[in-house]
Structures are given as C-alpha cells and as structure tokens.
C-alpha cells in the first residue's frame, strides 16, 4: 500500500515530539519507542463507551484482533459513498475486510476493506520513532474553515511503470493527536470517479469508532 500522504492538519505535541504518521522510520534495535497518547475523556470515546454498554458492537471474526488495540480504532463502519456510487443499479456491495496488527505491541493497526475495484485502507500508529526540537517546522496547518478536500492527495498509477488506476490518500488526527491515514486504491475504469474530491471529503464523516481500549 502507498505510504504517500498529505496531512490536512498537524497539531504540535508539547515536549518536542513528532506525529507518528509523519515518521515511519524503524527505531534502533532495543530502543524504547515513545508513544502518542490519546484523550480518554474525548467526547466521541465516552459516547462510544456509553452506547457500547447498552448495545455492544459485535466484532466479525476478522476483527477479533481489534479487541487488544491500545488506541481508539477508526474504520468505515458503513459502505463509503465512493463505493456506493461505483455500483450498478441494484448491486449490493461485497466487502472483504482484513486486519493487521502486532499482538505483542498493539499500538498500531491496518484495516483493509476490499470491494473489488476499490480498496480502502485505514492505518493508525501511536509509535513515535524520532523526535525534533520543539520549534522544528513539521508542517503548515490548514486554516479553520478550509475544505477538507484540500488535504487529499491523488496519484495516477499510470505515472509508475506497471501500474494502472488511481490512489487517493489523506490523514485525519483524532483524540486529538493520533494520525489515521486513509488510502483509496481504484481500478482504471473508476479513475475519474475516484478523483471526486467532494465525495472523498464527505466520506471522511463515515469514519467511525468501532473499538476503544478498556478504561
């Protein structure tokens, strides 16, 4: 999957840390990696816990590893609009979901939803593999009110030998500093449809909490 990304908003973490989504370099062997923390009192997390206590969300077998993740888990809990628009009239979406994480260090995960001609991946990682001085300029924040579509990067695969189609990617930050990177891979015949930044931006609202660590 692509590691390219455009960050719509990069909050600064006090104490000279850099967001894990911006830095993907492996730490030295035996080194103790720093970790991003999340706000356990976040309103969305508290609402999820309250709702889940009344009506628990049933995890599918392929999602069983998510119960051990030590960060809030965001995913597309409903079929994104981009996928819905790609279907023929009356056609039902067919999703194949896979989850990858490390049970020995469950502070990151990858959820891949394969719809055939469209594959959508959500990645999150709380590891920090490098630090910079506090005043290091890591990125330029997007001003409030700017369209979320401004934070979406689009790459034509035919610019790379042997590939066809299109890849779109964006990163959102939640709780408040955990980076969640969404990558959309589209087949060649959906190239123009997957360029619709308005639909991609609207689909950001379909990202939902599907699991949170126990209190």
C-alpha positions in Angstrom: 0.0 0.0 0.0 1.1 3.6 -0.6 2.8 5.5 2.2 2.3 8.8 0.4 0.1 11.3 2.3 -0.9 14.8 2.7 -1.8 16.0 6.2 -4.8 18.2 6.5 -3.9 19.4 9.9 -0.7 18.8 12.0 -1.1 19.6 15.7 2.0 20.1 17.7 2.7 17.8 20.6 4.3 19.5 23.5 7.7 18.3 24.6 9.4 18.0 21.2 7.6 15.0 19.7 6.6 14.5 16.1 3.5 12.7 14.9 3.9 9.0 14.1 2.1 9.3 10.8 4.7 11.7 9.6 7.7 9.5 10.6 7.8 5.9 9.5 11.4 5.0 10.2 12.2 2.0 12.3 13.7 2.6 15.7 17.1 1.2 16.6 17.1 -2.3 17.9 16.4 -2.4 21.6 15.4 1.3 21.7 12.4 2.2 23.7 10.0 3.9 21.3 7.9 6.8 22.5 4.1 6.6 22.2 1.4 9.1 21.3 -1.3 9.2 24.0 -5.0 9.8 23.4 -7.6 11.7 25.5 -9.6 9.1 27.3 -12.2 11.7 28.1 -12.8 12.6 24.5 -16.5 13.1 23.9 -16.6 10.6 21.0 -14.9 8.0 23.0 -17.2 8.5 26.0 -20.2 8.4 23.7 -19.0 5.1 22.2 -18.4 3.5 25.6 -21.9 4.6 26.7 -23.6 3.2 23.6 -21.5 0.1 23.6 -22.5 -0.7 27.2 -26.2 -0.6 26.1 -25.8 -2.2 22.7 -22.3 -3.8 22.2 -21.0 -3.7 18.7 -20.4 -7.3 17.5 -17.0 -7.8 16.0 -16.7 -10.0 12.9 -14.2 -12.9 13.2 -11.7 -11.0 11.0 -11.9 -8.1 13.5 -11.1 -10.1 16.6 -7.6 -8.7 17.0 -9.1 -5.2 17.4 -10.1 -6.0 21.0 -6.4 -5.8 22.0 -5.6 -2.5 20.3 -4.4 0.1 22.8 -5.6 3.1 20.7 -9.1 4.1 19.6 -9.9 2.2 16.3 -11.5 4.2 13.5 -12.8 2.5 10.4 -15.5 2.8 7.8 -18.4 1.1 9.6 -20.7 1.7 6.7 -20.1 1.5 2.9 -18.4 4.7 1.8 -20.3 6.9 -0.7 -17.5 6.4 -3.2 -18.1 2.7 -3.2 -21.9 3.1 -3.4 -21.5 5.3 -6.5 -19.4 2.7 -8.2 -22.1 0.0 -8.0 -24.5 -0.8 -10.8 -28.2 -0.2 -10.0 -29.4 -2.9 -7.6 -25.9 -4.2 -7.0 -25.1 -4.9 -3.3 -21.6 -4.1 -2.1 -19.3 -7.0 -1.3 -16.7 -6.3 1.2 -13.7 -8.4 2.3 -12.1 -7.0 5.4 -8.7 -7.9 6.8 -7.0 -6.6 9.9 -3.3 -6.5 10.6 -1.6 -5.6 14.0 1.0 -6.8 16.3 -0.4 -8.6 19.5 3.0 -8.0 21.2 2.9 -4.3 20.6 -0.8 -3.4 19.8 -0.4 0.3 19.3 -0.9 0.3 15.6 -3.3 -1.4 13.1 -4.2 -1.6 9.5 -7.7 -2.3 8.3 -8.2 -3.1 4.6 -11.6 -3.2 3.0 -11.6 -4.8 -0.5 -14.6 -4.0 -2.6 -13.1 -5.5 -5.8 -12.4 -2.4 -7.9 -11.9 -0.2 -4.9 -9.7 -1.0 -1.9 -9.8 1.3 1.2 -7.2 1.1 3.9 -7.2 2.8 7.3 -3.9 2.9 9.2 -3.1 4.3 12.6 0.1 4.2 14.6 0.9 5.6 18.1 4.6 4.9 17.8 7.0 7.9 17.6 10.3 6.8 16.0 12.0 10.2 16.1 12.0 13.5 17.9 12.8 17.0 16.9 13.4 20.2 18.8 10.1 21.8 19.9 10.4 24.6 17.3 11.1 22.3 14.4 8.6 23.2 11.5 7.0 19.8 10.7 4.1 21.1 8.5 1.8 24.0 7.8 -1.6 23.8 9.4 -4.7 24.2 7.2 -6.6 27.2 8.4 -10.0 26.7 10.1 -12.8 26.6 7.5 -10.6 25.3 4.7 -12.2 22.5 2.7 -11.1 19.0 3.9 -10.6 18.2 0.2 -7.5 20.4 0.3 -5.8 17.7 2.4 -6.4 14.9 -0.1 -3.6 13.8 -2.4 -4.3 12.0 -5.7 -1.8 9.9 -7.6 -2.3 8.4 -11.1 -0.9 5.0 -11.1 -0.1 5.1 -14.8 2.7 7.5 -13.9 4.5 4.5 -12.5 5.5 1.7 -14.9 3.4 -1.4 -14.5 0.5 0.2 -12.6 -2.9 1.4 -13.7 -5.7 3.2 -11.8 -5.6 5.8 -9.1 -4.6 6.2 -5.5 -6.1 8.9 -3.2 -4.9 9.5 0.4 -5.5 11.7 3.4 -4.7 11.8 7.1 -7.0 12.9 9.9 -6.0 13.5 13.5 -8.2 12.5 16.3 -8.3 12.2 20.2 -6.5 14.7 19.4 -3.1 13.7 18.0 -3.5 10.1 16.7 -2.9 10.1 12.9 -5.4 8.0 10.9 -4.3 7.6 7.3 -6.9 6.6 4.7 -5.7 5.2 1.3 -8.1 4.6 -1.5 -7.0 2.5 -4.5 -9.2 2.5 -7.6 -9.2 0.4 -10.7 -8.5 2.0 -14.1 -12.2 2.3 -15.1 -13.1 4.2 -11.9 -10.3 6.7 -12.3 -12.4 9.7 -12.9 -15.0 8.8 -10.3 -12.3 8.4 -7.7 -11.0 11.9 -8.5 -14.1 13.4 -7.0 -12.6 15.2 -4.0 -16.0 16.3 -2.8 -17.1 12.7 -2.3 -13.8 11.7 -0.8 -14.1 14.6 1.7 -17.7 13.6 2.6 -16.6 10.1 3.2 -14.4 11.3 6.0 -17.5 11.7 8.0 -18.1 7.9 7.6 -15.1 7.1 9.7 -16.4 5.8 13.0 -15.1 4.4 16.2 -15.5 0.6 16.1 -13.4 -0.2 19.2 -11.8 1.6 22.1 -9.3 0.3 24.7 -10.9 -0.6 28.1 -10.8 2.0 30.8 
